[in-house]
Amino acid sequence: MSDRPEIECPTCDGNGWTEQRMSRIGAGLYEVTCTACNGHGWREMTDDELDAAAERQAEDAASEPLVTMDEMHRTAWVQKQEMRR
């Protein structure tokens, strides 16, 4: 088993199967085992998906300003003072 994280299969939306037309069997839609996840509904992330997830995580972390303990205490003190009014 790999140490890569697993995601819900986007091909079958986690169902493990897809609906396909198979004219050689007859008219209508048939449930066919998903080839991307082999019918499990979950699959390992690809290299591109891992890279994209890492980039999103880095962007999220960079967009949040760091808050020092002094700033948190000051904000809490101000909020407490406003509640007393």
PDB file with one MODEL, atoms N, CA, C and O in Angstrom:
MODEL        1
ATOM      1  N   MET A   1       0.839  -1.174   0.000  1.00  0.00           N
ATOM      2  CA  MET A   1       0.000   0.000   0.000  1.00  0.00           C
ATOM      3  C   MET A   1       0.889   1.244   0.000  1.00  0.00           C
ATOM      4  O   MET A   1       1.909   1.288   0.688  1.00  0.00           O
ATOM      5  N   SER A   2       0.510   2.207  -0.741  1.00  0.00           N
ATOM      6  CA  SER A   2       1.284   3.434  -0.881  1.00  0.00           C
ATOM      7  C   SER A   2       0.962   4.408   0.246  1.00  0.00           C
ATOM      8  O   SER A   2      -0.075   4.306   0.901  1.00  0.00           O
ATOM      9  N   ASP A   3       1.879   5.357   0.456  1.00  0.00           N
ATOM     10  CA  ASP A   3       1.645   6.370   1.486  1.00  0.00           C
ATOM     11  C   ASP A   3       0.981   7.618   0.910  1.00  0.00           C
ATOM     12  O   ASP A   3       0.860   8.632   1.597  1.00  0.00           O
ATOM     13  N   ARG A   4       0.557   7.546  -0.332  1.00  0.00           N
ATOM     14  CA  ARG A   4      -0.141   8.682  -0.940  1.00  0.00           C
ATOM     15  C   ARG A   4      -1.553   8.796  -0.383  1.00  0.00           C
ATOM     16  O   ARG A   4      -2.197   7.784  -0.109  1.00  0.00           O
ATOM     17  N   PRO A   5      -2.037  10.027  -0.214  1.00  0.00           N
ATOM     18  CA  PRO A   5      -3.422  10.178   0.251  1.00  0.00           C
ATOM     19  C   PRO A   5      -4.408   9.746  -0.832  1.00  0.00           C
ATOM     20  O   PRO A   5      -4.124   9.827  -2.027  1.00  0.00           O
ATOM     21  N   GLU A   6      -5.571   9.285  -0.381  1.00  0.00           N
ATOM     22  CA  GLU A   6      -6.611   8.869  -1.319  1.00  0.00           C
ATOM     23  C   GLU A   6      -7.691   9.938  -1.404  1.00  0.00           C
ATOM     24  O   GLU A   6      -7.953  10.662  -0.444  1.00  0.00           O
ATOM     25  N   ILE A   7      -8.307  10.018  -2.572  1.00  0.00           N
ATOM     26  CA  ILE A   7      -9.413  10.945  -2.787  1.00  0.00           C
ATOM     27  C   ILE A   7     -10.594  10.171  -3.351  1.00  0.00           C
ATOM     28  O   ILE A   7     -10.446   9.066  -3.872  1.00  0.00           O
ATOM     29  N   GLU A   8     -11.765  10.776  -3.234  1.00  0.00           N
ATOM     30  CA  GLU A   8     -12.942  10.176  -3.858  1.00  0.00           C
ATOM     31  C   GLU A   8     -12.752  10.268  -5.366  1.00  0.00           C
ATOM     32  O   GLU A   8     -12.376  11.319  -5.885  1.00  0.00           O
ATOM     33  N   CYS A   9     -13.005   9.196  -6.054  1.00  0.00           N
ATOM     34  CA  CYS A   9     -12.776   9.134  -7.495  1.00  0.00           C
ATOM     35  C   CYS A   9     -13.675  10.135  -8.223  1.00  0.00           C
ATOM     36  O   CYS A   9     -14.899  10.046  -8.125  1.00  0.00           O
ATOM     37  N   PRO A  10     -13.078  11.096  -8.958  1.00  0.00           N
ATOM     38  CA  PRO A  10     -13.895  12.067  -9.679  1.00  0.00           C
ATOM     39  C   PRO A  10     -14.572  11.481 -10.922  1.00  0.00           C
ATOM     40  O   PRO A  10     -15.543  12.048 -11.423  1.00  0.00           O
ATOM     41  N   THR A  11     -14.074  10.370 -11.411  1.00  0.00           N
ATOM     42  CA  THR A  11     -14.657   9.758 -12.600  1.00  0.00           C
ATOM     43  C   THR A  11     -16.035   9.174 -12.302  1.00  0.00           C
ATOM     44  O   THR A  11     -16.971   9.343 -13.083  1.00  0.00           O
ATOM     45  N   CYS A  12     -16.150   8.486 -11.164  1.00  0.00           N
ATOM     46  CA  CYS A  12     -17.421   7.831 -10.820  1.00  0.00           C
ATOM     47  C   CYS A  12     -18.107   8.487  -9.624  1.00  0.00           C
ATOM     48  O   CYS A  12     -19.122   7.981  -9.145  1.00  0.00           O
ATOM     49  N   ASP A  13     -17.573   9.596  -9.137  1.00  0.00           N
ATOM     50  CA  ASP A  13     -18.122  10.307  -7.969  1.00  0.00           C
ATOM     51  C   ASP A  13     -18.204   9.413  -6.739  1.00  0.00           C
ATOM     52  O   ASP A  13     -19.129   9.543  -5.937  1.00  0.00           O
ATOM     53  N   GLY A  14     -17.251   8.516  -6.588  1.00  0.00           N
ATOM     54  CA  GLY A  14     -17.192   7.659  -5.412  1.00  0.00           C
ATOM     55  C   GLY A  14     -18.116   6.461  -5.443  1.00  0.00           C
ATOM     56  O   GLY A  14     -18.195   5.722  -4.461  1.00  0.00           O
ATOM     57  N   ASN A  15     -18.819   6.249  -6.544  1.00  0.00           N
ATOM     58  CA  ASN A  15     -19.757   5.128  -6.633  1.00  0.00           C
ATOM     59  C   ASN A  15     -19.081   3.801  -6.959  1.00  0.00           C
ATOM     60  O   ASN A  15     -19.574   2.740  -6.576  1.00  0.00           O
ATOM     61  N   GLY A  16     -17.956   3.858  -7.665  1.00  0.00           N
ATOM     62  CA  GLY A  16     -17.285   2.630  -8.091  1.00  0.00           C
ATOM     63  C   GLY A  16     -17.749   2.140  -9.448  1.00  0.00           C
ATOM     64  O   GLY A  16     -17.227   1.151  -9.963  1.00  0.00           O
ATOM     65  N   TRP A  17     -18.722   2.819 -10.030  1.00  0.00           N
ATOM     66  CA  TRP A  17     -19.224   2.436 -11.346  1.00  0.00           C
ATOM     67  C   TRP A  17     -19.672   3.684 -12.104  1.00  0.00           C
ATOM     68  O   TRP A  17     -19.941   4.729 -11.512  1.00  0.00           O
ATOM     69  N   THR A  18     -19.745   3.549 -13.412  1.00  0.00           N
ATOM     70  CA  THR A  18     -20.250   4.617 -14.269  1.00  0.00           C
ATOM     71  C   THR A  18     -21.349   4.039 -15.148  1.00  0.00           C
ATOM     72  O   THR A  18     -21.422   2.829 -15.361  1.00  0.00           O
ATOM     73  N   GLU A  19     -22.193   4.913 -15.649  1.00  0.00           N
ATOM     74  CA  GLU A  19     -23.246   4.472 -16.569  1.00  0.00           C
ATOM     75  C   GLU A  19     -22.764   4.688 -17.997  1.00  0.00           C
ATOM     76  O   GLU A  19     -22.331   5.782 -18.359  1.00  0.00           O
ATOM     77  N   GLN A  20     -22.843   3.647 -18.792  1.00  0.00           N
ATOM     78  CA  GLN A  20     -22.406   3.728 -20.184  1.00  0.00           C
ATOM     79  C   GLN A  20     -23.411   3.014 -21.069  1.00  0.00           C
ATOM     80  O   GLN A  20     -24.086   2.072 -20.654  1.00  0.00           O
ATOM     81  N   ARG A  21     -23.485   3.492 -22.294  1.00  0.00           N
ATOM     82  CA  ARG A  21     -24.309   2.813 -23.295  1.00  0.00           C
ATOM     83  C   ARG A  21     -23.459   1.715 -23.929  1.00  0.00           C
ATOM     84  O   ARG A  21     -22.300   1.933 -24.284  1.00  0.00           O
ATOM     85  N   MET A  22     -24.047   0.552 -24.062  1.00  0.00           N
ATOM     86  CA  MET A  22     -23.343  -0.574 -24.676  1.00  0.00           C
ATOM     87  C   MET A  22     -24.264  -1.163 -25.735  1.00  0.00           C
ATOM     88  O   MET A  22     -25.097  -2.022 -25.446  1.00  0.00           O
ATOM     89  N   SER A  23     -24.104  -0.695 -26.944  1.00  0.00           N
ATOM     90  CA  SER A  23     -25.019  -1.078 -28.021  1.00  0.00           C
ATOM     91  C   SER A  23     -24.962  -2.571 -28.336  1.00  0.00           C
ATOM     92  O   SER A  23     -25.946  -3.138 -28.811  1.00  0.00           O
ATOM     93  N   ARG A  24     -23.837  -3.206 -28.080  1.00  0.00           N
ATOM     94  CA  ARG A  24     -23.742  -4.637 -28.405  1.00  0.00           C
ATOM     95  C   ARG A  24     -24.572  -5.497 -27.448  1.00  0.00           C
ATOM     96  O   ARG A  24     -24.919  -6.632 -27.776  1.00  0.00           O
ATOM     97  N   ILE A  25     -24.894  -4.958 -26.261  1.00  0.00           N
ATOM     98  CA  ILE A  25     -25.729  -5.689 -25.301  1.00  0.00           C
ATOM     99  C   ILE A  25     -27.200  -5.392 -25.539  1.00  0.00           C
ATOM    100  O   ILE A  25     -28.045  -6.281 -25.441  1.00  0.00           O
ATOM    101  N   GLY A  26     -27.499  -4.140 -25.853  1.00  0.00           N
ATOM    102  CA  GLY A  26     -28.882  -3.740 -26.066  1.00  0.00           C
ATOM    103  C   GLY A  26     -29.047  -2.279 -25.693  1.00  0.00           C
ATOM    104  O   GLY A  26     -28.130  -1.646 -25.171  1.00  0.00           O
ATOM    105  N   ALA A  27     -30.224  -1.760 -25.966  1.00  0.00           N
ATOM    106  CA  ALA A  27     -30.477  -0.351 -25.686  1.00  0.00           C
ATOM    107  C   ALA A  27     -30.505  -0.111 -24.180  1.00  0.00           C
ATOM    108  O   ALA A  27     -30.875  -0.993 -23.405  1.00  0.00           O
ATOM    109  N   GLY A  28     -30.105   1.101 -23.778  1.00  0.00           N
ATOM    110  CA  GLY A  28     -30.161   1.482 -22.369  1.00  0.00           C
ATOM    111  C   GLY A  28     -28.786   1.767 -21.798  1.00  0.00           C
ATOM    112  O   GLY A  28     -27.766   1.643 -22.476  1.00  0.00           O
ATOM    113  N   LEU A  29     -28.788   2.153 -20.533  1.00  0.00           N
ATOM    114  CA  LEU A  29     -27.554   2.439 -19.814  1.00  0.00           C
ATOM    115  C   LEU A  29     -27.209   1.267 -18.905  1.00  0.00           C
ATOM    116  O   LEU A  29     -28.089   0.653 -18.302  1.00  0.00           O
ATOM    117  N   TYR A  30     -25.928   0.968 -18.817  1.00  0.00           N
ATOM    118  CA  TYR A  30     -25.473  -0.142 -17.997  1.00  0.00           C
ATOM    119  C   TYR A  30     -24.413   0.351 -17.021  1.00  0.00           C
ATOM    120  O   TYR A  30     -23.608   1.223 -17.348  1.00  0.00           O
ATOM    121  N   GLU A  31     -24.424  -0.224 -15.810  1.00  0.00           N
ATOM    122  CA  GLU A  31     -23.421   0.111 -14.813  1.00  0.00           C
ATOM    123  C   GLU A  31     -22.150  -0.662 -15.127  1.00  0.00           C
ATOM    124  O   GLU A  31     -22.143  -1.892 -15.169  1.00  0.00           O
ATOM    125  N   VAL A  32     -21.068   0.092 -15.347  1.00  0.00           N
ATOM    126  CA  VAL A  32     -19.789  -0.506 -15.686  1.00  0.00           C
ATOM    127  C   VAL A  32     -18.791  -0.130 -14.600  1.00  0.00           C
ATOM    128  O   VAL A  32     -18.754   1.023 -14.168  1.00  0.00           O
ATOM    129  N   THR A  33     -17.985  -1.084 -14.155  1.00  0.00           N
ATOM    130  CA  THR A  33     -16.984  -0.818 -13.124  1.00  0.00           C
ATOM    131  C   THR A  33     -16.053   0.294 -13.585  1.00  0.00           C
ATOM    132  O   THR A  33     -15.556   0.278 -14.711  1.00  0.00           O
ATOM    133  N   CYS A  34     -15.824   1.259 -12.702  1.00  0.00           N
ATOM    134  CA  CYS A  34     -14.960   2.398 -13.013  1.00  0.00           C
ATOM    135  C   CYS A  34     -13.520   1.914 -13.176  1.00  0.00           C
ATOM    136  O   CYS A  34     -12.993   1.213 -12.313  1.00  0.00           O
ATOM    137  N   THR A  35     -12.896   2.288 -14.274  1.00  0.00           N
ATOM    138  CA  THR A  35     -11.522   1.860 -14.526  1.00  0.00           C
ATOM    139  C   THR A  35     -10.506   2.705 -13.772  1.00  0.00           C
ATOM    140  O   THR A  35      -9.378   2.261 -13.560  1.00  0.00           O
ATOM    141  N   ALA A  36     -10.883   3.912 -13.362  1.00  0.00           N
ATOM    142  CA  ALA A  36      -9.945   4.784 -12.649  1.00  0.00           C
ATOM    143  C   ALA A  36      -9.692   4.291 -11.226  1.00  0.00           C
ATOM    144  O   ALA A  36      -8.572   4.389 -10.725  1.00  0.00           O
ATOM    145  N   CYS A  37     -10.730   3.761 -10.573  1.00  0.00           N
ATOM    146  CA  CYS A  37     -10.590   3.318  -9.175  1.00  0.00           C
ATOM    147  C   CYS A  37     -10.803   1.813  -9.012  1.00  0.00           C
ATOM    148  O   CYS A  37     -10.775   1.308  -7.889  1.00  0.00           O
ATOM    149  N   ASN A  38     -11.010   1.107 -10.090  1.00  0.00           N
ATOM    150  CA  ASN A  38     -11.251  -0.343 -10.077  1.00  0.00           C
ATOM    151  C   ASN A  38     -12.452  -0.732  -9.225  1.00  0.00           C
ATOM    152  O   ASN A  38     -12.458  -1.785  -8.588  1.00  0.00           O
ATOM    153  N   GLY A  39     -13.462   0.119  -9.220  1.00  0.00           N
ATOM    154  CA  GLY A  39     -14.695  -0.202  -8.520  1.00  0.00           C
ATOM    155  C   GLY A  39     -14.697   0.089  -7.033  1.00  0.00           C
ATOM    156  O   GLY A  39     -15.661  -0.251  -6.347  1.00  0.00           O
ATOM    157  N   HIS A  40     -13.640   0.712  -6.510  1.00  0.00           N
ATOM    158  CA  HIS A  40     -13.561   0.993  -5.076  1.00  0.00           C
ATOM    159  C   HIS A  40     -14.200   2.324  -4.698  1.00  0.00           C
ATOM    160  O   HIS A  40     -14.665   2.481  -3.569  1.00  0.00           O
ATOM    161  N   GLY A  41     -14.233   3.282  -5.614  1.00  0.00           N
ATOM    162  CA  GLY A  41     -14.790   4.605  -5.319  1.00  0.00           C
ATOM    163  C   GLY A  41     -13.751   5.583  -4.810  1.00  0.00           C
ATOM    164  O   GLY A  41     -13.994   6.790  -4.787  1.00  0.00           O
ATOM    165  N   TRP A  42     -12.596   5.079  -4.401  1.00  0.00           N
ATOM    166  CA  TRP A  42     -11.492   5.918  -3.929  1.00  0.00           C
ATOM    167  C   TRP A  42     -10.241   5.522  -4.692  1.00  0.00           C
ATOM    168  O   TRP A  42     -10.074   4.364  -5.076  1.00  0.00           O
ATOM    169  N   ARG A  43      -9.366   6.492  -4.907  1.00  0.00           N
ATOM    170  CA  ARG A  43      -8.106   6.185  -5.578  1.00  0.00           C
ATOM    171  C   ARG A  43      -7.014   7.101  -5.051  1.00  0.00           C
ATOM    172  O   ARG A  43      -7.297   8.126  -4.431  1.00  0.00           O
ATOM    173  N   GLU A  44      -5.766   6.728  -5.298  1.00  0.00           N
ATOM    174  CA  GLU A  44      -4.638   7.541  -4.862  1.00  0.00           C
ATOM    175  C   GLU A  44      -4.552   8.809  -5.703  1.00  0.00           C
ATOM    176  O   GLU A  44      -4.918   8.812  -6.878  1.00  0.00           O
ATOM    177  N   MET A  45      -4.070   9.872  -5.095  1.00  0.00           N
ATOM    178  CA  MET A  45      -3.903  11.135  -5.816  1.00  0.00           C
ATOM    179  C   MET A  45      -2.774  10.992  -6.833  1.00  0.00           C
ATOM    180  O   MET A  45      -1.776  10.320  -6.571  1.00  0.00           O
ATOM    181  N   THR A  46      -2.934  11.623  -7.983  1.00  0.00           N
ATOM    182  CA  THR A  46      -1.882  11.632  -8.990  1.00  0.00           C
ATOM    183  C   THR A  46      -0.847  12.684  -8.609  1.00  0.00           C
ATOM    184  O   THR A  46      -1.075  13.489  -7.707  1.00  0.00           O
ATOM    185  N   ASP A  47       0.292  12.673  -9.300  1.00  0.00           N
ATOM    186  CA  ASP A  47       1.336  13.665  -9.028  1.00  0.00           C
ATOM    187  C   ASP A  47       0.820  15.083  -9.242  1.00  0.00           C
ATOM    188  O   ASP A  47       1.118  15.980  -8.454  1.00  0.00           O
ATOM    189  N   ASP A  48       0.047  15.289 -10.306  1.00  0.00           N
ATOM    190  CA  ASP A  48      -0.500  16.619 -10.581  1.00  0.00           C
ATOM    191  C   ASP A  48      -1.453  17.063  -9.476  1.00  0.00           C
ATOM    192  O   ASP A  48      -1.436  18.226  -9.073  1.00  0.00           O
ATOM    193  N   GLU A  49      -2.282  16.143  -8.984  1.00  0.00           N
ATOM    194  CA  GLU A  49      -3.213  16.487  -7.902  1.00  0.00           C
ATOM    195  C   GLU A  49      -2.471  16.794  -6.607  1.00  0.00           C
ATOM    196  O   GLU A  49      -2.862  17.695  -5.865  1.00  0.00           O
ATOM    197  N   LEU A  50      -1.393  16.044  -6.332  1.00  0.00           N
ATOM    198  CA  LEU A  50      -0.587  16.324  -5.142  1.00  0.00           C
ATOM    199  C   LEU A  50       0.063  17.699  -5.236  1.00  0.00           C
ATOM    200  O   LEU A  50       0.074  18.450  -4.260  1.00  0.00           O
ATOM    201  N   ASP A  51       0.606  18.034  -6.410  1.00  0.00           N
ATOM    202  CA  ASP A  51       1.231  19.344  -6.606  1.00  0.00           C
ATOM    203  C   ASP A  51       0.213  20.464  -6.446  1.00  0.00           C
ATOM    204  O   ASP A  51       0.498  21.477  -5.807  1.00  0.00           O
ATOM    205  N   ALA A  52      -0.967  20.288  -7.022  1.00  0.00           N
ATOM    206  CA  ALA A  52      -2.010  21.314  -6.918  1.00  0.00           C
ATOM    207  C   ALA A  52      -2.458  21.486  -5.468  1.00  0.00           C
ATOM    208  O   ALA A  52      -2.687  22.610  -5.021  1.00  0.00           O
ATOM    209  N   ALA A  53      -2.585  20.384  -4.732  1.00  0.00           N
ATOM    210  CA  ALA A  53      -2.991  20.468  -3.325  1.00  0.00           C
ATOM    211  C   ALA A  53      -1.924  21.174  -2.497  1.00  0.00           C
ATOM    212  O   ALA A  53      -2.248  21.961  -1.608  1.00  0.00           O
ATOM    213  N   ALA A  54      -0.655  20.898  -2.785  1.00  0.00           N
ATOM    214  CA  ALA A  54       0.433  21.563  -2.061  1.00  0.00           C
ATOM    215  C   ALA A  54       0.451  23.059  -2.363  1.00  0.00           C
ATOM    216  O   ALA A  54       0.676  23.871  -1.465  1.00  0.00           O
ATOM    217  N   GLU A  55       0.216  23.423  -3.615  1.00  0.00           N
ATOM    218  CA  GLU A  55       0.169  24.847  -3.979  1.00  0.00           C
ATOM    219  C   GLU A  55      -0.984  25.551  -3.280  1.00  0.00           C
ATOM    220  O   GLU A  55      -0.813  26.655  -2.764  1.00  0.00           O
ATOM    221  N   ARG A  56      -2.163  24.922  -3.259  1.00  0.00           N
ATOM    222  CA  ARG A  56      -3.319  25.520  -2.572  1.00  0.00           C
ATOM    223  C   ARG A  56      -3.042  25.701  -1.086  1.00  0.00           C
ATOM    224  O   ARG A  56      -3.396  26.724  -0.500  1.00  0.00           O
ATOM    225  N   GLN A  57      -2.406  24.703  -0.481  1.00  0.00           N
ATOM    226  CA  GLN A  57      -2.106  24.788   0.944  1.00  0.00           C
ATOM    227  C   GLN A  57      -1.100  25.910   1.205  1.00  0.00           C
ATOM    228  O   GLN A  57      -1.235  26.643   2.185  1.00  0.00           O
ATOM    229  N   ALA A  58      -0.099  26.051   0.344  1.00  0.00           N
ATOM    230  CA  ALA A  58       0.886  27.121   0.507  1.00  0.00           C
ATOM    231  C   ALA A  58       0.238  28.487   0.325  1.00  0.00           C
ATOM    232  O   ALA A  58       0.552  29.423   1.061  1.00  0.00           O
ATOM    233  N   GLU A  59      -0.670  28.614  -0.653  1.00  0.00           N
ATOM    234  CA  GLU A  59      -1.368  29.883  -0.866  1.00  0.00           C
ATOM    235  C   GLU A  59      -2.247  30.231   0.329  1.00  0.00           C
ATOM    236  O   GLU A  59      -2.302  31.387   0.747  1.00  0.00           O
ATOM    237  N   ASP A  60      -2.935  29.231   0.877  1.00  0.00           N
ATOM    238  CA  ASP A  60      -3.783  29.473   2.046  1.00  0.00           C
ATOM    239  C   ASP A  60      -2.953  29.920   3.238  1.00  0.00           C
ATOM    240  O   ASP A  60      -3.342  30.836   3.963  1.00  0.00           O
ATOM    241  N   ALA A  61      -1.812  29.277   3.440  1.00  0.00           N
ATOM    242  CA  ALA A  61      -0.960  29.629   4.573  1.00  0.00           C
ATOM    243  C   ALA A  61      -0.348  31.013   4.386  1.00  0.00           C
ATOM    244  O   ALA A  61      -0.178  31.752   5.355  1.00  0.00           O
ATOM    245  N   ALA A  62      -0.019  31.366   3.148  1.00  0.00           N
ATOM    246  CA  ALA A  62       0.600  32.668   2.890  1.00  0.00           C
ATOM    247  C   ALA A  62      -0.407  33.802   2.994  1.00  0.00           C
ATOM    248  O   ALA A  62      -0.030  34.937   3.288  1.00  0.00           O
ATOM    249  N   SER A  63      -1.665  33.516   2.760  1.00  0.00           N
ATOM    250  CA  SER A  63      -2.663  34.580   2.764  1.00  0.00           C
ATOM    251  C   SER A  63      -3.129  34.934   4.173  1.00  0.00           C
ATOM    252  O   SER A  63      -3.720  35.994   4.377  1.00  0.00           O
ATOM    253  N   GLU A  64      -2.876  34.070   5.137  1.00  0.00           N
ATOM    254  CA  GLU A  64      -3.291  34.350   6.505  1.00  0.00           C
ATOM    255  C   GLU A  64      -2.180  35.109   7.228  1.00  0.00           C
ATOM    256  O   GLU A  64      -1.058  34.613   7.332  1.00  0.00           O
ATOM    257  N   PRO A  65      -2.484  36.304   7.725  1.00  0.00           N
ATOM    258  CA  PRO A  65      -1.448  37.046   8.439  1.00  0.00           C
ATOM    259  C   PRO A  65      -1.163  36.391   9.790  1.00  0.00           C
ATOM    260  O   PRO A  65      -2.068  35.881  10.451  1.00  0.00           O
ATOM    261  N   LEU A  66       0.088  36.415  10.180  1.00  0.00           N
ATOM    262  CA  LEU A  66       0.457  35.863  11.466  1.00  0.00           C
ATOM    263  C   LEU A  66       0.003  36.802  12.569  1.00  0.00           C
ATOM    264  O   LEU A  66       0.129  38.020  12.446  1.00  0.00           O
ATOM    265  N   VAL A  67      -0.518  36.247  13.630  1.00  0.00           N
ATOM    266  CA  VAL A  67      -1.001  37.035  14.755  1.00  0.00           C
ATOM    267  C   VAL A  67      -0.164  36.657  15.976  1.00  0.00           C
ATOM    268  O   VAL A  67      -0.078  35.485  16.342  1.00  0.00           O
ATOM    269  N   THR A  68       0.443  37.653  16.593  1.00  0.00           N
ATOM    270  CA  THR A  68       1.254  37.390  17.776  1.00  0.00           C
ATOM    271  C   THR A  68       0.356  37.255  18.999  1.00  0.00           C
ATOM    272  O   THR A  68      -0.817  37.628  18.966  1.00  0.00           O
ATOM    273  N   MET A  69       0.909  36.728  20.062  1.00  0.00           N
ATOM    274  CA  MET A  69       0.149  36.585  21.308  1.00  0.00           C
ATOM    275  C   MET A  69      -0.248  37.956  21.846  1.00  0.00           C
ATOM    276  O   MET A  69      -1.346  38.120  22.377  1.00  0.00           O
ATOM    277  N   ASP A  70       0.638  38.938  21.712  1.00  0.00           N
ATOM    278  CA  ASP A  70       0.305  40.290  22.180  1.00  0.00           C
ATOM    279  C   ASP A  70      -0.912  40.842  21.439  1.00  0.00           C
ATOM    280  O   ASP A  70      -1.783  41.468  22.042  1.00  0.00           O
ATOM    281  N   GLU A  71      -0.964  40.605  20.125  1.00  0.00           N
ATOM    282  CA  GLU A  71      -2.111  41.080  19.344  1.00  0.00           C
ATOM    283  C   GLU A  71      -3.397  40.367  19.762  1.00  0.00           C
ATOM    284  O   GLU A  71      -4.453  40.993  19.842  1.00  0.00           O
ATOM    285  N   MET A  72      -3.315  39.074  20.026  1.00  0.00           N
ATOM    286  CA  MET A  72      -4.501  38.337  20.463  1.00  0.00           C
ATOM    287  C   MET A  72      -4.986  38.831  21.821  1.00  0.00           C
ATOM    288  O   MET A  72      -6.187  38.992  22.038  1.00  0.00           O
ATOM    289  N   HIS A  73      -4.034  39.073  22.742  1.00  0.00           N
ATOM    290  CA  HIS A  73      -4.420  39.574  24.065  1.00  0.00           C
ATOM    291  C   HIS A  73      -5.030  40.964  23.960  1.00  0.00           C
ATOM    292  O   HIS A  73      -6.027  41.261  24.618  1.00  0.00           O
ATOM    293  N   ARG A  74      -4.438  41.806  23.143  1.00  0.00           N
ATOM    294  CA  ARG A  74      -4.947  43.170  22.972  1.00  0.00           C
ATOM    295  C   ARG A  74      -6.369  43.134  22.389  1.00  0.00           C
ATOM    296  O   ARG A  74      -7.253  43.849  22.861  1.00  0.00           O
ATOM    297  N   THR A  75      -6.583  42.300  21.364  1.00  0.00           N
ATOM    298  CA  THR A  75      -7.906  42.181  20.750  1.00  0.00           C
ATOM    299  C   THR A  75      -8.927  41.669  21.759  1.00  0.00           C
ATOM    300  O   THR A  75     -10.046  42.177  21.824  1.00  0.00           O
ATOM    301  N   ALA A  76      -8.547  40.670  22.541  1.00  0.00           N
ATOM    302  CA  ALA A  76      -9.457  40.135  23.556  1.00  0.00           C
ATOM    303  C   ALA A  76      -9.778  41.193  24.606  1.00  0.00           C
ATOM    304  O   ALA A  76     -10.922  41.307  25.045  1.00  0.00           O
ATOM    305  N   TRP A  77      -8.770  41.968  25.010  1.00  0.00           N
ATOM    306  CA  TRP A  77      -8.987  43.017  26.010  1.00  0.00           C
ATOM    307  C   TRP A  77      -9.954  44.077  25.484  1.00  0.00           C
ATOM    308  O   TRP A  77     -10.853  44.518  26.200  1.00  0.00           O
ATOM    309  N   VAL A  78      -9.760  44.484  24.210  1.00  0.00           N
ATOM    310  CA  VAL A  78     -10.639  45.489  23.603  1.00  0.00           C
ATOM    311  C   VAL A  78     -12.068  44.951  23.525  1.00  0.00           C
ATOM    312  O   VAL A  78     -13.014  45.671  23.845  1.00  0.00           O
ATOM    313  N   GLN A  79     -12.234  43.705  23.107  1.00  0.00           N
ATOM    314  CA  GLN A  79     -13.577  43.116  23.031  1.00  0.00           C
ATOM    315  C   GLN A  79     -14.225  43.039  24.408  1.00  0.00           C
ATOM    316  O   GLN A  79     -15.424  43.280  24.551  1.00  0.00           O
ATOM    317  N   LYS A  80     -13.440  42.708  25.406  1.00  0.00           N
ATOM    318  CA  LYS A  80     -13.972  42.627  26.767  1.00  0.00           C
ATOM    319  C   LYS A  80     -14.414  44.003  27.252  1.00  0.00           C
ATOM    320  O   LYS A  80     -15.448  44.132  27.909  1.00  0.00           O
ATOM    321  N   GLN A  81     -13.632  45.031  26.927  1.00  0.00           N
ATOM    322  CA  GLN A  81     -13.982  46.388  27.336  1.00  0.00           C
ATOM    323  C   GLN A  81     -15.253  46.861  26.637  1.00  0.00           C
ATOM    324  O   GLN A  81     -16.074  47.554  27.237  1.00  0.00           O
ATOM    325  N   GLU A  82     -15.414  46.488  25.370  1.00  0.00           N
ATOM    326  CA  GLU A  82     -16.615  46.882  24.632  1.00  0.00           C
ATOM    327  C   GLU A  82     -17.855  46.194  25.194  1.00  0.00           C
ATOM    328  O   GLU A  82     -18.942  46.773  25.175  1.00  0.00           O
ATOM    329  N   MET A  83     -17.711  44.979  25.689  1.00  0.00           N
ATOM    330  CA  MET A  83     -18.851  44.265  26.264  1.00  0.00           C
ATOM    331  C   MET A  83     -19.301  44.893  27.581  1.00  0.00           C
ATOM    332  O   MET A  83     -20.469  44.787  27.954  1.00  0.00           O
ATOM    333  N   ARG A  84     -18.394  45.535  28.270  1.00  0.00           N
ATOM    334  CA  ARG A  84     -18.717  46.143  29.558  1.00  0.00           C
ATOM    335  C   ARG A  84     -19.505  47.434  29.397  1.00  0.00           C
ATOM    336  O   ARG A  84     -20.142  47.887  30.348  1.00  0.00           O
ATOM    337  N   ARG A  85     -19.473  48.025  28.231  1.00  0.00           N
ATOM    338  CA  ARG A  85     -20.165  49.300  28.014  1.00  0.00           C
ATOM    339  C   ARG A  85     -21.641  49.140  28.020  1.00  0.00           C
ATOM    340  O   ARG A  85     -22.369  50.119  27.851  1.00  0.00           O
TER     341      ARG A  85
ENDMDL
END
